[in-house]
């Protein structure tokens, strides 16, 4: 699938930006059928606008958030979200810092903690 760069919006990572960007999306002549937000505040702003316009999720607009939170399953419909593992990231970062402090000359290291897509109703699944 080809990505349309004109549909990628960037602004502050706050609630107000979620509202503003979602309004912008809804004003498009040919609007997309889904929104992916990069954090919880953007998600809340997007949901506010979608609900305010009485847009049915996911029938008229699917939505997927990033950083799965405890309240994601409490929404109606439950929010599909990309889950990142904050505790594990912090633990790995602390271990790397400890190793770097113990041996400042050691070569840089990195690690990958794969996120997990938590598929729920807001993306249109059954």
N, C-alpha and C positions, 0 to 999 in steps of 0.2 A: 504494500500500500504506500502511495506517495503522500508525503506530509506537505500540507499547504502552509508555508511560512507566514502568510498573511493572517492566519487564524491563531497565531501564537502571540499572546499579549503578555507584557511584563510591566509590573508596577511595584509599589510597595507590597510587602507581605502582610497586609492588614485587612480587617473587615471592610473598611470603606473602599478599598481597592477591589475587593471581591464584588461589592455592590456595583461599583462603576464599570468594571470590566464585563460583568454579566449583562448590565443594561446595554453596553456597547454590542455584545454578542446578539442580544435579542433585537437590536435595531438593524441588523444586517439584512440586506435584501434576500440573500440566500443563506439563512443561518444554519449552523451545524446541528447535528442531532445529539451531540454529547459535549459535555464540559469536563475537563480534567483540571483540578485545582492543585496547587503546589503545597498548600498547608491548610491547617484547620480554620484559621481566620478567613482566608479566602473562600473556603467551602461554606462557612456560615453566611458570609455576604452573598454568595451565589444562591444559596438556598433561600435566603430572605427575598431576593428578587424573583426567583422562580415561583415561590409561593405567593408573593404579592401580585404576580401576573396570572395566577391560577393555572400555571403550566403543570401539566401532569407529568410526574417523574415515575418511571422512565418513558412512559408512552410518547410524550412530546419532546422531552429532553432528558437524556441519561446524564448521570453525574457520578464521577469517581474522584475521590479525594486522596490526599497523600498524608501519611502518618496516622494510621488507624488509631482511633481513640476509644475509650471505654463507652462513650455515648453513641458511637456509630450504629450500634444495633438497636438503639432506642428510637432512632428516627423512623419516620414512616414515609417512604419505604426505607428499610435499613440501608445504610450507606456502604457502597463498595469502596474499598480503600486499599492503598498500598501500605502495608505494615512494615515499618522499620524497627529494628531491635535496638532501642536506645541504651538499655542496660548493657547489652553485649558490646555495643560500640564503645561505651565509656570504659568498660572493663579492659577491652583490647587496647584502647588509647592509653590507659593508665599503665598497662604492662609495657607498652612501647616506650613510654616516657621513663619508666623505671630502668629499662634496659639502656636507653640513651644516656641517662644520668650515670649509670654504672660504667658505661663504655662510650664516651662521646665520639670516639674515632670510628665506631662501627658504621658500616654502610647503612644507608637508609633502608627501612623495611616498610612494607605495607600489608594490609589485609583487606579482605572483602567479606562483608556480611551481606548475603543476598536478601533483598526485601521479599515479601510475600504478598501476593495479590489476594485480598480477602473479598471474594466474590459474594455480593449480596444483591438485593433486589433493585437498587438504584441504577444499575447498569442495564437492566432489562432482562436479567436471567429469570428462569422459571424455577 
